[in-house]
Amino acid sequence: MKSHKFIYLFLFGLIFAFGLFVFYQRILAQSAMSAFLKEARLRENDIIYTTKEKPIFQDGLILYDVEFPQIKISHMIDKLIIRKEKNDLVLQFQGVRIDLPKTLYEHYGDRFATVLTAYEPFKDALKKPLISLALIGVDKLTFDAVVIFNPNETPYKINSKISLPDLGEIQLSFMINPQTDSGYRKNLLYFAYGTIPQIGIDIQDTGMFQKYTDYLNAIATDKSKTYAKELSRHSGFTRRIEFAEPLSLVPYYRTKSDTEWWK
């Protein structure tokens, strides 16, 4: 009988301790979230998520089922890990899903046919990445990514790595010159609200080159066939590219007229 009581007490104590641990973790997660929002100058409605937690025995914050309403891209992020490394902020995105047709329609609407006509094969591959992916038959884009930068230094120096299953492994390094205007909200999520003058890119192909080669061959012009032949010879691509006109990321943000959370 005494042994049974001891077992019951032990189980009760274990359940009680676990409950306290869960409660304590929730307090830590809320504290970490509040500190992050304050440091990043964000409001609660700037980030949509279902659950938050603080890593056990580590600094940082983890958010699940994340959306950024200010980004003009139809997206969902399974998991976002936010942490600091000295002066750098590390954003680790896991399970990012982008609906390309919906995103392109929201961007271009009835102008999409005109935009496609103006697209220059190969030359615009990096300048218009979403259109390039749509042209090679990608409708639902899924990837993981890590973005690292110092939010206290401008222009922002961005280092990132993107893993696209069955397409490629991409490493990017570039600077963003922030653009300010009367509607610009100075918070962390607007670090990409600006222009990119040049970009360093390293692509290790796992299927993307073949898809783009097929697209170039389907166009069947002398120039596209030449590009396709050249691309088919490579399994990787490393370049430092300077744009004739700085690449603007501003169109990927919603404008003041699109929504009320700018206020």
Secondary structure, DSSP 8 states (H G I E B T S, - for coil): -HHHHHHHHHHHHHHHHHHHHHHHHHHHHHHHHHHHHHHHT--GGGSB-SEEE--TTS-SEEEEEEB-TTBSS-EEEEEEEEEEETTEEEEEEEEEEEEHHHHHHHHHGGGHHHHHHH--TTTTTTTSHHHHHHHTT-SEEEEEEEEEE-TTSSSEEEEEEEEETTTEEEEEEEEEEE---TT---SGGGTTSEEEEEEEEEEEESSHHHHHHHHHHHH--HHHHHHHHHHTT-SEEEEEEEEEEEEE-GGGB--TTT-STT-
